[in-house]
Amino acid sequence: MARSFNHPAVCDISLDHVLHALSDPMRRHIVQKLMASDSMSCIQACATLPPSTVSFHHKVLREAGLIRSEKKGVEVINTLRRQDIDERFPGLLEVVFPPGLNSPS
């Protein structure tokens, strides 16, 4: 049986959790990559990190309400919940990731 993921409802997304999730440079890197694409597997986001570390970062982002994860075969595909974040905190992603911002290392 495929593992299901828990995603908070829009009304349950808290600013504290979102800011905590975005406080880590690797998680900001993941979000920035997702902003530039429709979706991405966990491996595509951070191919150089150990799988357990990648999984942890995606879990933090998912539980904060920033991403939606869906199991497709053996991969987990992630999408940015941009519309939900914009609805809950208008302009937040543009402030954290202004246009032209280079990807963090």
DALIN-V653266 format. One record per residue. RES is the residue in one small letter. SS is DSSP state (helix for helix, strand for strand, loop for the rest). PSI is psi in degrees with one decimal (* if undefined). Layout:
res & ss & psi
RES & SS & PSI
RES & SS & PSI
This chain:
res & ss & psi
m & loop & 134.1
a & loop & 140.2
r & loop & 134.0
s & loop & 154.9
f & loop & 143.9
n & loop & 129.9
h & loop & 127.7
p & loop & 146.8
a & loop & 156.2
v & helix & -43.2
c & helix & -16.6
d & helix & -1.9
i & loop & 121.6
s & loop & 147.3
l & helix & -38.7
d & helix & -44.7
h & helix & -40.2
v & helix & -46.6
l & helix & -36.6
h & helix & -45.8
a & helix & -38.5
l & loop & -2.1
s & loop & -15.1
d & loop & 131.1
p & helix & -36.9
m & helix & -38.0
r & helix & -36.5
r & helix & -39.4
h & helix & -44.3
i & helix & -47.7
v & helix & -42.1
q & helix & -41.0
k & helix & -38.6
l & helix & -30.5
m & helix & -27.4
a & loop & -2.7
s & loop & 164.8
d & loop & -45.4
s & loop & 167.7
m & strand & 143.4
s & strand & 161.8
c & helix & -40.3
i & helix & -40.2
q & helix & -31.1
a & helix & -40.2
c & loop & 67.9
a & loop & -20.5
t & loop & -7.7
l & loop & 156.4
p & loop & 145.2
p & helix & -36.7
s & helix & -35.6
t & helix & -43.3
v & helix & -46.1
s & helix & -43.0
f & helix & -46.8
h & helix & -41.6
h & helix & -35.3
k & helix & -45.4
v & helix & -45.0
l & helix & -40.8
r & helix & -47.3
e & helix & -24.7
a & helix & -14.2
g & loop & 9.2
l & loop & -30.9
i & strand & 159.5
r & strand & 130.9
s & strand & 139.0
e & strand & 129.5
k & strand & 124.9
k & strand & 103.7
g & loop & -125.1
v & loop & -2.8
e & strand & 155.5
v & strand & 120.1
i & strand & 130.3
n & strand & 142.4
t & strand & 148.3
l & strand & 133.5
r & loop & 55.1
r & helix & -46.7
q & helix & -41.1
d & helix & -42.6
i & helix & -42.4
d & helix & -34.7
e & helix & -42.2
r & helix & -42.4
f & loop & 79.5
p & loop & 128.8
g & loop & -4.2
l & helix & -47.3
l & helix & -33.3
e & helix & -31.1
v & helix & -44.1
v & helix & -36.1
f & loop & 73.4
p & loop & 150.1
p & loop & 139.0
g & loop & -3.2
l & loop & 131.1
n & loop & 152.3
s & loop & 134.3
p & loop & 153.0
s & loop & *
